[in-house]
Amino acid sequence: MEERRNINRVEYKVQSVIVVCDTYEKYYVEVDNVSPLGMGITGPADLPDIEGKDIIIVADTLIMYALVNRQKKLSDGRFEIGIEAKKFTPDVLEYLFNHIGGDGE
């Protein structure tokens, strides 16, 4: 059986921002590839452990609510991050609508 993360992945290199849902902390990352089921991301060396956390990622023209299901340190110190898409909840949608186009907190 084919691994889920390999299904319909396409290269999509873009600078992005992750918001951790429970703390609202923001981290700047680079998306490497994307599918309807998730994304492959590279994060900076100073990224804290976010594995198992719910996040919102804004990647150019895409917004995804997701679970971080993998965070692996690379030889250069950065992190390889895998995320699994989740359905939007009313709370996540409310956060997005309140923060789109502004510096809301």
N, C-alpha and C positions, 0 to 999 in steps of 0.2 A: 504494500500500500504506500502511495506517495505521501511524504510528509506534508502536513497542512501548510507550513510556511513556504513551501516551494510552489504551491498552486497559484498560477496566474501572476507571479511576481514580475514586475517590470522595473528596470532601472529608473530611478527618479531622484536625482541629486539636487537637494535644495536645503538651504539653511532654514532652521525651524526652531520653534520654542515649545517646550514641554511645561505644563502646569500640573503639579502634583495636587490632586483633588483635596486631600485632607489637610494640607498645610498651605496651599496656594503659592508655594515656592515655584519660581520660574528658572528653567535651565535652557541654555542655548545648545542645540545639537544639529547634526546634519542627517537628513534622511538619505538613505542609500538606495532603497527600493521600496515598492509599495504594492499592495494587492487589496482587494475588498475585505480580506480577512485580517490584515495587519501591515506592519512596516518593519524594515530593518533600518536601524539607526546607529550612528556613531556619536558617542558622547565624550565630553572632555575628561581629562584625567582627574579633575577635582569633583566629579559628579558623585554625590553620596549614593548609598545603596537604596535604589528605588524598586528593586525587584519585589513583585507582589503588590505594588501600589497601583491604584487607579490614577490615570492621567488624562489630560486633554492635550493633544498635540495639534499645533497649527503649522502646517507645512505648505506655504505659498497659497495655493487655492484650495487646499484640503484641510478639513478639520475632522479629527477622529477622537472618540472617547475610547479608551483602551486600558487593558491590564498589562503591566510590564511582566512578561513571563520569563525573561532571560536577561541577565546582565553579566557579561564576561569581560574580564580585563584583557586587553591586547598587549602585545610585546612593546608597543610604544607608549604604554601608560593610559591610553584612551580606553573607552569601553564600547563593546559591541552590545547593542540593546535590541531585544526582540519584543514586539508588542502584539497583542491579540485584541482585535476590535470588539467593542461591546456596544449594545444598543444604548442610545441616549436615554437618560432618565430625566424626569422633570427638573430635578435639582441641577443637573449639569446644563441643561438647556437654559435655565434661569441664569446661571452663572455666565454663560456665553452671551446671552442677550443683554445682561447688565454691564458687560465689559467690552463689547465690540465697539471699536472706534473711540475708546476713551482710556483714561488712566484710572478707572474705577478700582476699588479695593474690595 
